Amino acid sequence: MREALTILGFGPYHHMFEVMANEDQKRLWRALAKGAAPDWNQLFAGYASCIDWPSAHYWRDLI
């Protein structure tokens, strides 16, 4: 998937792996889950797209 998205110009992509590996990501996503207003630019800084969880839960907001 990573290679395909990169070839199509949609990489790098955000995935749950990024959340688990980064304490700031964990903090931001936990705050969002508890009702904080989303700051999509901060949550996805450095990424061109997102796949899987947790972003899939917010697909309506993201489209």
PDB file of N, CA, C, O and CB in Angstrom:
ATOM      1  N   MET A   1       0.831  -1.189   0.000  1.00  0.00           N
ATOM      2  CA  MET A   1       0.000   0.000   0.000  1.00  0.00           C
ATOM      3  C   MET A   1       0.875   1.251   0.000  1.00  0.00           C
ATOM      4  O   MET A   1       0.605   2.202  -0.734  1.00  0.00           O
ATOM      5  CB  MET A   1      -0.945  -0.001   1.212  1.00  0.00           C
ATOM      6  N   ARG A   2       1.911   1.250   0.816  1.00  0.00           N
ATOM      7  CA  ARG A   2       2.792   2.421   0.899  1.00  0.00           C
ATOM      8  C   ARG A   2       3.371   2.769  -0.459  1.00  0.00           C
ATOM      9  O   ARG A   2       3.357   3.931  -0.865  1.00  0.00           O
ATOM     10  CB  ARG A   2       3.923   2.173   1.898  1.00  0.00           C
ATOM     11  N   GLU A   3       3.879   1.772  -1.158  1.00  0.00           N
ATOM     12  CA  GLU A   3       4.487   2.021  -2.466  1.00  0.00           C
ATOM     13  C   GLU A   3       3.453   2.516  -3.470  1.00  0.00           C
ATOM     14  O   GLU A   3       3.731   3.432  -4.245  1.00  0.00           O
ATOM     15  CB  GLU A   3       5.158   0.750  -2.993  1.00  0.00           C
ATOM     16  N   ALA A   4       2.271   1.924  -3.462  1.00  0.00           N
ATOM     17  CA  ALA A   4       1.222   2.340  -4.404  1.00  0.00           C
ATOM     18  C   ALA A   4       0.818   3.786  -4.168  1.00  0.00           C
ATOM     19  O   ALA A   4       0.699   4.555  -5.122  1.00  0.00           O
ATOM     20  CB  ALA A   4      -0.006   1.429  -4.280  1.00  0.00           C
ATOM     21  N   LEU A   5       0.607   4.167  -2.920  1.00  0.00           N
ATOM     22  CA  LEU A   5       0.234   5.550  -2.629  1.00  0.00           C
ATOM     23  C   LEU A   5       1.342   6.521  -3.003  1.00  0.00           C
ATOM     24  O   LEU A   5       1.070   7.624  -3.477  1.00  0.00           O
ATOM     25  CB  LEU A   5      -0.109   5.704  -1.156  1.00  0.00           C
ATOM     26  N   THR A   6       2.573   6.123  -2.797  1.00  0.00           N
ATOM     27  CA  THR A   6       3.701   6.968  -3.172  1.00  0.00           C
ATOM     28  C   THR A   6       3.770   7.144  -4.688  1.00  0.00           C
ATOM     29  O   THR A   6       3.963   8.258  -5.176  1.00  0.00           O
ATOM     30  CB  THR A   6       5.013   6.371  -2.646  1.00  0.00           C
ATOM     31  N   ILE A   7       3.613   6.056  -5.428  1.00  0.00           N
ATOM     32  CA  ILE A   7       3.632   6.128  -6.892  1.00  0.00           C
ATOM     33  C   ILE A   7       2.517   7.029  -7.413  1.00  0.00           C
ATOM     34  O   ILE A   7       2.710   7.777  -8.372  1.00  0.00           O
ATOM     35  CB  ILE A   7       3.498   4.725  -7.499  1.00  0.00           C
ATOM     36  N   LEU A   8       1.359   6.953  -6.779  1.00  0.00           N
ATOM     37  CA  LEU A   8       0.217   7.757  -7.199  1.00  0.00           C
ATOM     38  C   LEU A   8       0.285   9.201  -6.706  1.00  0.00           C
ATOM     39  O   LEU A   8      -0.573  10.015  -7.047  1.00  0.00           O
ATOM     40  CB  LEU A   8      -1.053   7.122  -6.712  1.00  0.00           C
ATOM     41  N   GLY A   9       1.289   9.517  -5.915  1.00  0.00           N
ATOM     42  CA  GLY A   9       1.454  10.882  -5.431  1.00  0.00           C
ATOM     43  C   GLY A   9       0.724  11.182  -4.137  1.00  0.00           C
ATOM     44  O   GLY A   9       0.530  12.350  -3.802  1.00  0.00           O
ATOM     45  N   PHE A  10       0.310  10.149  -3.392  1.00  0.00           N
ATOM     46  CA  PHE A  10      -0.433  10.345  -2.150  1.00  0.00           C
ATOM     47  C   PHE A  10       0.384   9.994  -0.904  1.00  0.00           C
ATOM     48  O   PHE A  10      -0.178   9.874   0.185  1.00  0.00           O
ATOM     49  CB  PHE A  10      -1.693   9.514  -2.177  1.00  0.00           C
ATOM     50  N   GLY A  11       1.674   9.833  -1.046  1.00  0.00           N
ATOM     51  CA  GLY A  11       2.511   9.497   0.095  1.00  0.00           C
ATOM     52  C   GLY A  11       3.253  10.719   0.577  1.00  0.00           C
ATOM     53  O   GLY A  11       3.356  11.700  -0.160  1.00  0.00           O
ATOM     54  N   PRO A  12       3.763  10.695   1.764  1.00  0.00           N
ATOM     55  CA  PRO A  12       3.613   9.639   2.749  1.00  0.00           C
ATOM     56  C   PRO A  12       2.212   9.640   3.351  1.00  0.00           C
ATOM     57  O   PRO A  12       1.526  10.662   3.341  1.00  0.00           O
ATOM     58  CB  PRO A  12       4.657   9.789   3.845  1.00  0.00           C
ATOM     59  N   TYR A  13       1.793   8.494   3.874  1.00  0.00           N
ATOM     60  CA  TYR A  13       0.451   8.406   4.438  1.00  0.00           C
ATOM     61  C   TYR A  13       0.506   8.173   5.940  1.00  0.00           C
ATOM     62  O   TYR A  13       1.462   7.606   6.469  1.00  0.00           O
ATOM     63  CB  TYR A  13      -0.342   7.290   3.762  1.00  0.00           C
ATOM     64  N   HIS A  14      -0.549   8.628   6.610  1.00  0.00           N
ATOM     65  CA  HIS A  14      -0.686   8.467   8.061  1.00  0.00           C
ATOM     66  C   HIS A  14      -1.425   7.174   8.334  1.00  0.00           C
ATOM     67  O   HIS A  14      -2.421   6.861   7.681  1.00  0.00           O
ATOM     68  CB  HIS A  14      -1.433   9.678   8.703  1.00  0.00           C
ATOM     69  N   HIS A  15      -0.929   6.431   9.300  1.00  0.00           N
ATOM     70  CA  HIS A  15      -1.491   5.133   9.676  1.00  0.00           C
ATOM     71  C   HIS A  15      -1.379   5.011  11.191  1.00  0.00           C
ATOM     72  O   HIS A  15      -0.668   5.789  11.828  1.00  0.00           O
ATOM     73  CB  HIS A  15      -0.752   3.940   8.945  1.00  0.00           C
ATOM     74  N   MET A  16      -2.063   4.058  11.757  1.00  0.00           N
ATOM     75  CA  MET A  16      -2.002   3.824  13.196  1.00  0.00           C
ATOM     76  C   MET A  16      -0.569   3.581  13.678  1.00  0.00           C
ATOM     77  O   MET A  16      -0.248   3.873  14.830  1.00  0.00           O
ATOM     78  CB  MET A  16      -2.880   2.637  13.565  1.00  0.00           C
ATOM     79  N   PHE A  17       0.284   3.055  12.815  1.00  0.00           N
ATOM     80  CA  PHE A  17       1.681   2.833  13.202  1.00  0.00           C
ATOM     81  C   PHE A  17       2.344   4.139  13.635  1.00  0.00           C
ATOM     82  O   PHE A  17       3.150   4.151  14.565  1.00  0.00           O
ATOM     83  CB  PHE A  17       2.466   2.203  12.040  1.00  0.00           C
ATOM     84  N   GLU A  18       2.002   5.246  12.953  1.00  0.00           N
ATOM     85  CA  GLU A  18       2.566   6.548  13.316  1.00  0.00           C
ATOM     86  C   GLU A  18       2.084   6.985  14.696  1.00  0.00           C
ATOM     87  O   GLU A  18       2.837   7.582  15.465  1.00  0.00           O
ATOM     88  CB  GLU A  18       2.192   7.608  12.266  1.00  0.00           C
ATOM     89  N   VAL A  19       0.838   6.686  14.999  1.00  0.00           N
ATOM     90  CA  VAL A  19       0.288   7.051  16.307  1.00  0.00           C
ATOM     91  C   VAL A  19       1.009   6.275  17.410  1.00  0.00           C
ATOM     92  O   VAL A  19       1.413   6.853  18.419  1.00  0.00           O
ATOM     93  CB  VAL A  19      -1.240   6.775  16.359  1.00  0.00           C
ATOM     94  N   MET A  20       1.166   4.998  17.220  1.00  0.00           N
ATOM     95  CA  MET A  20       1.782   4.153  18.244  1.00  0.00           C
ATOM     96  C   MET A  20       3.254   4.496  18.469  1.00  0.00           C
ATOM     97  O   MET A  20       3.779   4.277  19.561  1.00  0.00           O
ATOM     98  CB  MET A  20       1.651   2.690  17.856  1.00  0.00           C
ATOM     99  N   ALA A  21       3.908   5.019  17.466  1.00  0.00           N
ATOM    100  CA  ALA A  21       5.339   5.303  17.564  1.00  0.00           C
ATOM    101  C   ALA A  21       5.652   6.723  18.041  1.00  0.00           C
ATOM    102  O   ALA A  21       6.822   7.066  18.207  1.00  0.00           O
ATOM    103  CB  ALA A  21       5.984   5.077  16.229  1.00  0.00           C
ATOM    104  N   ASN A  22       4.629   7.555  18.266  1.00  0.00           N
ATOM    105  CA  ASN A  22       4.876   8.967  18.533  1.00  0.00           C
ATOM    106  C   ASN A  22       3.985   9.441  19.675  1.00  0.00           C
ATOM    107  O   ASN A  22       2.759   9.409  19.560  1.00  0.00           O
ATOM    108  CB  ASN A  22       4.632   9.817  17.265  1.00  0.00           C
ATOM    109  N   GLU A  23       4.585   9.876  20.765  1.00  0.00           N
ATOM    110  CA  GLU A  23       3.815  10.314  21.940  1.00  0.00           C
ATOM    111  C   GLU A  23       2.935  11.529  21.642  1.00  0.00           C
ATOM    112  O   GLU A  23       1.825  11.624  22.166  1.00  0.00           O
ATOM    113  CB  GLU A  23       4.762  10.642  23.088  1.00  0.00           C
ATOM    114  N   ASP A  24       3.411  12.458  20.811  1.00  0.00           N
ATOM    115  CA  ASP A  24       2.583  13.614  20.448  1.00  0.00           C
ATOM    116  C   ASP A  24       1.342  13.172  19.680  1.00  0.00           C
ATOM    117  O   ASP A  24       0.251  13.690  19.916  1.00  0.00           O
ATOM    118  CB  ASP A  24       3.393  14.617  19.607  1.00  0.00           C
ATOM    119  N   GLN A  25       1.502  12.221  18.765  1.00  0.00           N
ATOM    120  CA  GLN A  25       0.357  11.685  18.023  1.00  0.00           C
ATOM    121  C   GLN A  25      -0.637  11.027  18.977  1.00  0.00           C
ATOM    122  O   GLN A  25      -1.845  11.233  18.852  1.00  0.00           O
ATOM    123  CB  GLN A  25       0.827  10.671  16.958  1.00  0.00           C
ATOM    124  N   LYS A  26      -0.148  10.252  19.911  1.00  0.00           N
ATOM    125  CA  LYS A  26      -1.028   9.610  20.891  1.00  0.00           C
ATOM    126  C   LYS A  26      -1.831  10.663  21.651  1.00  0.00           C
ATOM    127  O   LYS A  26      -3.045  10.537  21.810  1.00  0.00           O
ATOM    128  CB  LYS A  26      -0.208   8.746  21.878  1.00  0.00           C
ATOM    129  N   ARG A  27      -1.144  11.694  22.113  1.00  0.00           N
ATOM    130  CA  ARG A  27      -1.805  12.751  22.878  1.00  0.00           C
ATOM    131  C   ARG A  27      -2.885  13.444  22.053  1.00  0.00           C
ATOM    132  O   ARG A  27      -3.992  13.671  22.541  1.00  0.00           O
ATOM    133  CB  ARG A  27      -0.779  13.777  23.359  1.00  0.00           C
ATOM    134  N   LEU A  28      -2.566  13.778  20.810  1.00  0.00           N
ATOM    135  CA  LEU A  28      -3.521  14.478  19.948  1.00  0.00           C
ATOM    136  C   LEU A  28      -4.743  13.623  19.640  1.00  0.00           C
ATOM    137  O   LEU A  28      -5.873  14.106  19.711  1.00  0.00           O
ATOM    138  CB  LEU A  28      -2.848  14.896  18.650  1.00  0.00           C
ATOM    139  N   TRP A  29      -4.526  12.369  19.302  1.00  0.00           N
ATOM    140  CA  TRP A  29      -5.651  11.494  18.968  1.00  0.00           C
ATOM    141  C   TRP A  29      -6.503  11.170  20.187  1.00  0.00           C
ATOM    142  O   TRP A  29      -7.725  11.062  20.079  1.00  0.00           O
ATOM    143  CB  TRP A  29      -5.144  10.207  18.341  1.00  0.00           C
ATOM    144  N   ARG A  30      -5.872  11.014  21.344  1.00  0.00           N
ATOM    145  CA  ARG A  30      -6.647  10.767  22.573  1.00  0.00           C
ATOM    146  C   ARG A  30      -7.505  11.972  22.907  1.00  0.00           C
ATOM    147  O   ARG A  30      -8.665  11.816  23.290  1.00  0.00           O
ATOM    148  CB  ARG A  30      -5.712  10.438  23.758  1.00  0.00           C
ATOM    149  N   ALA A  31      -6.955  13.172  22.770  1.00  0.00           N
ATOM    150  CA  ALA A  31      -7.723  14.386  23.025  1.00  0.00           C
ATOM    151  C   ALA A  31      -8.913  14.477  22.068  1.00  0.00           C
ATOM    152  O   ALA A  31     -10.015  14.838  22.481  1.00  0.00           O
ATOM    153  CB  ALA A  31      -6.826  15.632  22.886  1.00  0.00           C
ATOM    154  N   LEU A  32      -8.697  14.156  20.820  1.00  0.00           N
ATOM    155  CA  LEU A  32      -9.782  14.175  19.832  1.00  0.00           C
ATOM    156  C   LEU A  32     -10.872  13.171  20.219  1.00  0.00           C
ATOM    157  O   LEU A  32     -12.062  13.481  20.149  1.00  0.00           O
ATOM    158  CB  LEU A  32      -9.234  13.856  18.415  1.00  0.00           C
ATOM    159  N   ALA A  33     -10.468  11.988  20.620  1.00  0.00           N
ATOM    160  CA  ALA A  33     -11.438  10.958  21.027  1.00  0.00           C
ATOM    161  C   ALA A  33     -12.244  11.386  22.248  1.00  0.00           C
ATOM    162  O   ALA A  33     -13.376  10.941  22.435  1.00  0.00           O
ATOM    163  CB  ALA A  33     -10.718   9.643  21.323  1.00  0.00           C
ATOM    164  N   LYS A  34     -11.662  12.247  23.079  1.00  0.00           N
ATOM    165  CA  LYS A  34     -12.356  12.732  24.279  1.00  0.00           C
ATOM    166  C   LYS A  34     -13.177  13.985  24.017  1.00  0.00           C
ATOM    167  O   LYS A  34     -13.771  14.543  24.940  1.00  0.00           O
ATOM    168  CB  LYS A  34     -11.356  13.010  25.377  1.00  0.00           C
ATOM    169  N   GLY A  35     -13.215  14.433  22.760  1.00  0.00           N
ATOM    170  CA  GLY A  35     -14.082  15.553  22.416  1.00  0.00           C
ATOM    171  C   GLY A  35     -13.392  16.848  22.046  1.00  0.00           C
ATOM    172  O   GLY A  35     -14.070  17.840  21.780  1.00  0.00           O
ATOM    173  N   ALA A  36     -12.075  16.875  22.020  1.00  0.00           N
ATOM    174  CA  ALA A  36     -11.364  18.094  21.615  1.00  0.00           C
ATOM    175  C   ALA A  36     -11.663  18.403  20.153  1.00  0.00           C
ATOM    176  O   ALA A  36     -11.923  17.501  19.356  1.00  0.00           O
ATOM    177  CB  ALA A  36      -9.833  17.943  21.836  1.00  0.00           C
ATOM    178  N   ALA A  37     -11.623  19.678  19.817  1.00  0.00           N
ATOM    179  CA  ALA A  37     -11.821  20.079  18.420  1.00  0.00           C
ATOM    180  C   ALA A  37     -10.641  19.566  17.593  1.00  0.00           C
ATOM    181  O   ALA A  37      -9.491  19.684  18.014  1.00  0.00           O
ATOM    182  CB  ALA A  37     -11.960  21.639  18.290  1.00  0.00           C
ATOM    183  N   PRO A  38     -10.922  19.001  16.426  1.00  0.00           N
ATOM    184  CA  PRO A  38      -9.822  18.467  15.612  1.00  0.00           C
ATOM    185  C   PRO A  38      -8.990  19.568  14.974  1.00  0.00           C
ATOM    186  O   PRO A  38      -9.522  20.551  14.458  1.00  0.00           O
ATOM    187  CB  PRO A  38     -10.369  17.554  14.531  1.00  0.00           C
ATOM    188  N   ASP A  39      -7.700  19.387  15.016  1.00  0.00           N
ATOM    189  CA  ASP A  39      -6.771  20.231  14.278  1.00  0.00           C
ATOM    190  C   ASP A  39      -6.120  19.311  13.256  1.00  0.00           C
ATOM    191  O   ASP A  39      -5.033  18.780  13.484  1.00  0.00           O
ATOM    192  CB  ASP A  39      -5.696  20.935  15.229  1.00  0.00           C
ATOM    193  N   TRP A  40      -6.803  19.127  12.118  1.00  0.00           N
ATOM    194  CA  TRP A  40      -6.347  18.161  11.115  1.00  0.00           C
ATOM    195  C   TRP A  40      -4.962  18.509  10.598  1.00  0.00           C
ATOM    196  O   TRP A  40      -4.169  17.613  10.309  1.00  0.00           O
ATOM    197  CB  TRP A  40      -7.331  18.098   9.953  1.00  0.00           C
ATOM    198  N   ASN A  41      -4.658  19.786  10.478  1.00  0.00           N
ATOM    199  CA  ASN A  41      -3.328  20.175   9.993  1.00  0.00           C
ATOM    200  C   ASN A  41      -2.234  19.698  10.946  1.00  0.00           C
ATOM    201  O   ASN A  41      -1.175  19.251  10.504  1.00  0.00           O
ATOM    202  CB  ASN A  41      -3.245  21.703   9.820  1.00  0.00           C
ATOM    203  N   GLN A  42      -2.483  19.791  12.228  1.00  0.00           N
ATOM    204  CA  GLN A  42      -1.499  19.329  13.207  1.00  0.00           C
ATOM    205  C   GLN A  42      -1.451  17.804  13.245  1.00  0.00           C
ATOM    206  O   GLN A  42      -0.368  17.220  13.294  1.00  0.00           O
ATOM    207  CB  GLN A  42      -1.827  19.886  14.605  1.00  0.00           C
ATOM    208  N   LEU A  43      -2.614  17.156  13.223  1.00  0.00           N
ATOM    209  CA  LEU A  43      -2.660  15.691  13.273  1.00  0.00           C
ATOM    210  C   LEU A  43      -1.976  15.048  12.072  1.00  0.00           C
ATOM    211  O   LEU A  43      -1.336  14.004  12.205  1.00  0.00           O
ATOM    212  CB  LEU A  43      -4.099  15.218  13.350  1.00  0.00           C
ATOM    213  N   PHE A  44      -2.108  15.665  10.903  1.00  0.00           N
ATOM    214  CA  PHE A  44      -1.571  15.074   9.682  1.00  0.00           C
ATOM    215  C   PHE A  44      -0.370  15.840   9.118  1.00  0.00           C
ATOM    216  O   PHE A  44      -0.065  15.727   7.931  1.00  0.00           O
ATOM    217  CB  PHE A  44      -2.655  15.004   8.640  1.00  0.00           C
ATOM    218  N   ALA A  45       0.304  16.608   9.954  1.00  0.00           N
ATOM    219  CA  ALA A  45       1.482  17.360   9.497  1.00  0.00           C
ATOM    220  C   ALA A  45       2.535  16.390   8.957  1.00  0.00           C
ATOM    221  O   ALA A  45       2.933  15.442   9.633  1.00  0.00           O
ATOM    222  CB  ALA A  45       2.077  18.220  10.657  1.00  0.00           C
ATOM    223  N   GLY A  46       2.971  16.646   7.739  1.00  0.00           N
ATOM    224  CA  GLY A  46       3.984  15.802   7.122  1.00  0.00           C
ATOM    225  C   GLY A  46       3.440  14.643   6.314  1.00  0.00           C
ATOM    226  O   GLY A  46       4.206  13.881   5.725  1.00  0.00           O
ATOM    227  N   TYR A  47       2.124  14.504   6.280  1.00  0.00           N
ATOM    228  CA  TYR A  47       1.497  13.403   5.540  1.00  0.00           C
ATOM    229  C   TYR A  47       0.627  13.953   4.412  1.00  0.00           C
ATOM    230  O   TYR A  47       0.025  15.018   4.542  1.00  0.00           O
ATOM    231  CB  TYR A  47       0.650  12.517   6.488  1.00  0.00           C
ATOM    232  N   ALA A  48       0.570  13.215   3.308  1.00  0.00           N
ATOM    233  CA  ALA A  48      -0.249  13.624   2.165  1.00  0.00           C
ATOM    234  C   ALA A  48      -1.597  12.914   2.134  1.00  0.00           C
ATOM    235  O   ALA A  48      -2.511  13.347   1.432  1.00  0.00           O
ATOM    236  CB  ALA A  48       0.495  13.357   0.871  1.00  0.00           C
ATOM    237  N   SER A  49      -1.725  11.829   2.887  1.00  0.00           N
ATOM    238  CA  SER A  49      -2.980  11.069   2.920  1.00  0.00           C
ATOM    239  C   SER A  49      -3.034  10.269   4.213  1.00  0.00           C
ATOM    240  O   SER A  49      -2.077  10.258   4.988  1.00  0.00           O
ATOM    241  CB  SER A  49      -3.107  10.125   1.679  1.00  0.00           C
ATOM    242  N   CYS A  50      -4.156   9.602   4.440  1.00  0.00           N
ATOM    243  CA  CYS A  50      -4.308   8.770   5.632  1.00  0.00           C
ATOM    244  C   CYS A  50      -5.087   7.515   5.264  1.00  0.00           C
ATOM    245  O   CYS A  50      -5.949   7.519   4.386  1.00  0.00           O
ATOM    246  CB  CYS A  50      -5.024   9.549   6.775  1.00  0.00           C
ATOM    247  N   ILE A  51      -4.750   6.447   5.967  1.00  0.00           N
ATOM    248  CA  ILE A  51      -5.453   5.181   5.771  1.00  0.00           C
ATOM    249  C   ILE A  51      -5.686   4.527   7.127  1.00  0.00           C
ATOM    250  O   ILE A  51      -4.998   4.831   8.101  1.00  0.00           O
ATOM    251  CB  ILE A  51      -4.651   4.233   4.830  1.00  0.00           C
ATOM    252  N   ASP A  52      -6.650   3.640   7.177  1.00  0.00           N
ATOM    253  CA  ASP A  52      -6.895   2.798   8.342  1.00  0.00           C
ATOM    254  C   ASP A  52      -7.311   3.630   9.550  1.00  0.00           C
ATOM    255  O   ASP A  52      -7.787   4.757   9.415  1.00  0.00           O
ATOM    256  CB  ASP A  52      -5.653   1.981   8.673  1.00  0.00           C
ATOM    257  N   TRP A  53      -7.127   3.068  10.698  1.00  0.00           N
ATOM    258  CA  TRP A  53      -7.527   3.663  11.954  1.00  0.00           C
ATOM    259  C   TRP A  53      -6.414   4.548  12.476  1.00  0.00           C
ATOM    260  O   TRP A  53      -5.260   4.198  12.226  1.00  0.00           O
ATOM    261  CB  TRP A  53      -7.890   2.587  12.978  1.00  0.00           C
ATOM    262  N   PRO A  54      -6.618   5.620  13.151  1.00  0.00           N
ATOM    263  CA  PRO A  54      -7.883   6.145  13.628  1.00  0.00           C
ATOM    264  C   PRO A  54      -8.579   7.085  12.646  1.00  0.00           C
ATOM    265  O   PRO A  54      -9.731   7.460  12.868  1.00  0.00           O
ATOM    266  CB  PRO A  54      -7.662   6.852  14.910  1.00  0.00           C
ATOM    267  N   SER A  55      -7.905   7.469  11.574  1.00  0.00           N
ATOM    268  CA  SER A  55      -8.505   8.434  10.647  1.00  0.00           C
ATOM    269  C   SER A  55      -9.787   7.921   9.999  1.00  0.00           C
ATOM    270  O   SER A  55     -10.668   8.714   9.668  1.00  0.00           O
ATOM    271  CB  SER A  55      -7.510   8.793   9.570  1.00  0.00           C
ATOM    272  N   ALA A  56      -9.905   6.610   9.813  1.00  0.00           N
ATOM    273  CA  ALA A  56     -11.107   6.049   9.182  1.00  0.00           C
ATOM    274  C   ALA A  56     -12.367   6.372   9.980  1.00  0.00           C
ATOM    275  O   ALA A  56     -13.450   6.498   9.410  1.00  0.00           O
ATOM    276  CB  ALA A  56     -10.967   4.532   9.029  1.00  0.00           C
ATOM    277  N   HIS A  57     -12.230   6.504  11.282  1.00  0.00           N
ATOM    278  CA  HIS A  57     -13.377   6.839  12.123  1.00  0.00           C
ATOM    279  C   HIS A  57     -13.921   8.234  11.809  1.00  0.00           C
ATOM    280  O   HIS A  57     -15.108   8.498  12.005  1.00  0.00           O
ATOM    281  CB  HIS A  57     -12.989   6.751  13.597  1.00  0.00           C
ATOM    282  N   TYR A  58     -13.063   9.116  11.328  1.00  0.00           N
ATOM    283  CA  TYR A  58     -13.430  10.510  11.054  1.00  0.00           C
ATOM    284  C   TYR A  58     -13.561  10.800   9.562  1.00  0.00           C
ATOM    285  O   TYR A  58     -13.410  11.944   9.133  1.00  0.00           O
ATOM    286  CB  TYR A  58     -12.403  11.444  11.661  1.00  0.00           C
ATOM    287  N   TRP A  59     -13.838   9.772   8.778  1.00  0.00           N
ATOM    288  CA  TRP A  59     -13.852   9.937   7.317  1.00  0.00           C
ATOM    289  C   TRP A  59     -14.812  11.023   6.863  1.00  0.00           C
ATOM    290  O   TRP A  59     -14.509  11.749   5.917  1.00  0.00           O
ATOM    291  CB  TRP A  59     -14.221   8.629   6.649  1.00  0.00           C
ATOM    292  N   ARG A  60     -15.958  11.151   7.510  1.00  0.00           N
ATOM    293  CA  ARG A  60     -16.915  12.182   7.084  1.00  0.00           C
ATOM    294  C   ARG A  60     -16.333  13.584   7.239  1.00  0.00           C
ATOM    295  O   ARG A  60     -16.515  14.441   6.374  1.00  0.00           O
ATOM    296  CB  ARG A  60     -18.213  12.068   7.890  1.00  0.00           C
ATOM    297  N   ASP A  61     -15.641  13.805   8.336  1.00  0.00           N
ATOM    298  CA  ASP A  61     -15.016  15.122   8.565  1.00  0.00           C
ATOM    299  C   ASP A  61     -13.875  15.358   7.579  1.00  0.00           C
ATOM    300  O   ASP A  61     -13.646  16.486   7.141  1.00  0.00           O
ATOM    301  CB  ASP A  61     -14.490  15.231  10.019  1.00  0.00           C
ATOM    302  N   LEU A  62     -13.171  14.300   7.237  1.00  0.00           N
ATOM    303  CA  LEU A  62     -11.978  14.447   6.403  1.00  0.00           C
ATOM    304  C   LEU A  62     -12.282  14.619   4.917  1.00  0.00           C
ATOM    305  O   LEU A  62     -11.485  15.203   4.184  1.00  0.00           O
ATOM    306  CB  LEU A  62     -11.093  13.257   6.588  1.00  0.00           C
ATOM    307  N   ILE A  63     -13.437  14.110   4.470  1.00  0.00           N
ATOM    308  CA  ILE A  63     -13.721  14.270   3.052  1.00  0.00           C
ATOM    309  C   ILE A  63     -14.187  15.669   2.770  1.00  0.00           C
ATOM    310  O   ILE A  63     -14.478  16.003   1.621  1.00  0.00           O
ATOM    311  CB  ILE A  63     -14.760  13.266   2.588  1.00  0.00           C
TER     312      ILE A  63
END
